[in-house]
Amino acid sequence: MPLSVSKPLSLKELQDFDRDGFIVVRQLAQLELLHRINQVTDNLLQNPILPIEYEAELGYPGAPELRDEIGSKIPRRFLNALCRGQSLYDWATHPDVLSRLHQLIGKSISLSLAHHNSIMSKHPDFSSDTGWHRDIRYWSFNSTDLITVFLALTPSNTENGGLRFLPRSHKDIIEDHQLDNKSFLKTDLPVNQALLDRAITIDLEPGDTIFFHSLTFHGAPRNRTRQERRSLLFTYHDSQNLPTAGTRSASMPELHLPESTVQSSNTIAKTQSTIGQDLPILH
């Protein structure tokens, strides 16, 4: 895979991330890599291979019923994305991604295999509304400083269920009574209205990438178009920020990404050896 010359985040971009809890980098992924990732996704949608999270399992508003013969089989996320194809690994460890993460996190970075690490698909007929939430709600680490990298594989906008954010919410102190029993922000609570009024939708084209903090509130409506929306997500953190033993966050090994990470043709095999799993590779 040809490697581009990485352009670092500017001082303004770093300040924007610190202020808002996210930044958008336009056209970060090259077209050739996007094509290869979408080929893997096409294969998965035609011939699904576990592990898979199904839309019906979550029961979010708009999700199909489990008893729905067709809707119950609609994938929401293809898990363990890192080992589903060389192109997925190429993106997760791409210098253009890691160089920016080094600026935001530091020299020593690990990729969580237990969280995100997935290709997401929002089906036009069987998608759901995802409420306002912080990713850290079900994660357990020494520190809440984790960053998710969201790559748009298709256009993403309000109509097809694109990501929405509450800028600056990563610095807000939220009390338990402001959240429901699933840790979603209550939208009918007067004390939350000022926060909800900040909501913005980030329109993306394929190749556009969002870096966002694990404390930043975000959500997404259901897909109301006739086209599927796709994205790829990986989550990273400082290697010294360890997952809590005995929790889901520690249920899978971490992939350590040193500053000098070099991609090669056998990186998938090396990763499988590292994490001790024989996961499928799709070409």
Summary of the structure (lengths in Angstrom):
residues: 283
radius of gyration: 18.1
end to end distance: 14.8
largest distance: 54.5
contacts: 879
relative contact order: 0.23
helix: 29%
strand: 23%
